[in-house]
Every structure is written in C-alpha cells, then in structure tokens.
C-alpha cells in the first residue's frame, strides 16, 4: 500500500491508498453537502435506512447528476475519496460514492467495474479534524461549497455538536462575527419552516443588509411578509413573490426610506419593483405620476355617460389641470 500523510490543523495524519468495496462504505451524515440534501426529511432511526435515504437524496442533487457521465466517460475517479477506516465513513467524496453505487446498478455492460472505489484511507480522525479538512478542501479545492453548505457546517458544529465559538472559528478559519451571521441565517430558515436551499441567499440578505436587518427588528409585519414571499419563490403562481435576492438587497433599503411607500408594499398594494420605482421618485414626482395614472384610467365610455352639467364641470376642471401642468 502507498503510504503518505495529510496535514490537518498542523498535524501530519498517516494515510494510504486502497481499493475498497462500495458496499462497505458509509455516507458521512455530518458532511455539509450530505446534511443539507437530507435536511427537512424525516430521518430514520435505523442506520441502514438512513444510509438509503442519503443515497436517494444525493442522486437528486444536480452536482451528482452532472458527475455521473463524467466518471463514466473517464472510467473511474480522477481524485480519490477520503475514508475514515474505524467507521468506514466517507469523510470527503460522498457524491462520488453515490455515482459509483448508481453505476454499479445501471451500467450492465461493465458489470463489476464499479464494485470497488479508489480511497485515501486514514485509520481515524477527530471530529474537529474532519470539519477542518472538509472546510479546507471545499474552500480552496475544486468542488467549492455553496454559501448554504458553508453556513450549515457552522450551524451543525455550534448547535448539533456543541463546539465553542473559538473552536469553530479556528477550525473553519473564519471570524466569530462571521460564524454568528452564518448560524443566524440557518436559524431564521429553520424558524420560518423553509428547507429550500435555493432560498438561502434571500434570508442571507435579510440579516446581512444593515438597513433591512434594522427595520425587521422593529417591523414584524414586514418580516412576516418577506418570509412569506421568500417561501413562495420558484413556485407556480408565485407572482410578485418571484424576485431575486439581489433585487431584495438593492431595492428594499430604498423602499424602507419612504415610509408611505413601505406601508403600501406591506399592504400588498405595490409589488417590490413598483414600490422601488415609487420610492426613487421625489414627493412631487410621485404626486404628478399619480395624477397622470388617474387620468389615463379614464375610459371613453365613462365620459359618454356623463350628463351635460357633469361634462361642463369636467371641462372646467380639465382647463385648470392644463393651467397647473403649464405652471409645473
């Protein structure tokens, strides 16, 4: 066996390379990518059922679907997976293990080819070493985690594993302030009953954009409305709910500055974009635009139904309107 070492938190960890049976390997439940893909699912108590659930959910991940033809084309891995031998858990490489198990079932022309997988094996690791290794690989490596997975890693370490803030910050290489922000975003998603990872960036905006965060602290009605709109993202018939996190970050602070416009937005009388456009206008500009909108709403049929007295009155008002328009 080819002996080598990996460096984690300043320590050299002995390891070797070996081909192992895919059936003996276990998905690492607390790997942030694994954890995030099963978050919101009912987790079975039975270990084997839990493993089956992980594999089923991992196969639905776009990153795994994209990996299947690449591994099949090359006839195997281009980079070994990392296995902790004392638990047979795949610390890093769970997506690749999923692909191998899928190909072992479906690639009938190459029966037996996918039964064993190339592994970098360590005898054991501490939990802290596991998290530090994963953080380093997925921040500096070729398969970066999305923001949700980074935040989930911090959340799991703090809330599930009960690590201290100092330990987490040192292990992940982030400040305690950044740690707090990541954890609070995941907590807000949990409290909102939203397990959709694609919504993470919206919740991130709510807590990281100072003007928005300050307004939400004193405006529960706005907070409730925004969470409702975010939860509707991507759903059929979402309507006004269908906006990007960048829209929220760029437009909502402008709306918050104009309290009357903000109130109309909270009362669902204006969409986010309409409220933003209104908020950008000066008070005078808003009044002029509102007057124009009302005039444009007048239908020909309405005028035809007026009495002679009403017509004369309307003409007098229209002349005054023209005069005021010239003044402006």
Buried (B, 14 or more C-beta within 10 A) or exposed (E): EEEEEBEBBEEEBEBBEBEBEBEEBBBBBBBBBBBBBBBBEEEEEEEEEBBEBBBEBBBEBEEBBEBBEEBBEEEEBEEBBBBBBEEEBBBBBBBBBBBBBBBBEEBEEEEEBBBBBBBBBBEEBEEBBBBBBBBBBBEEEEBEBBBBBBBBBBBBBBEEBEBEBEBBBBBBEBEEEBBBBBBBBBBBBBEBEBEBBEBBBBBBBBBEBEEBEEBBEEBEEBBEBBBEBBBBBEEEEEEBBBBEBEBBBEBBBBBBEBEEBBBBBBEEEBBBEBBBBBBBBEEEEBEBEEEEEEEEEEEEEEEEEEEEEEEEEEEEEEEEEEEEEEEE
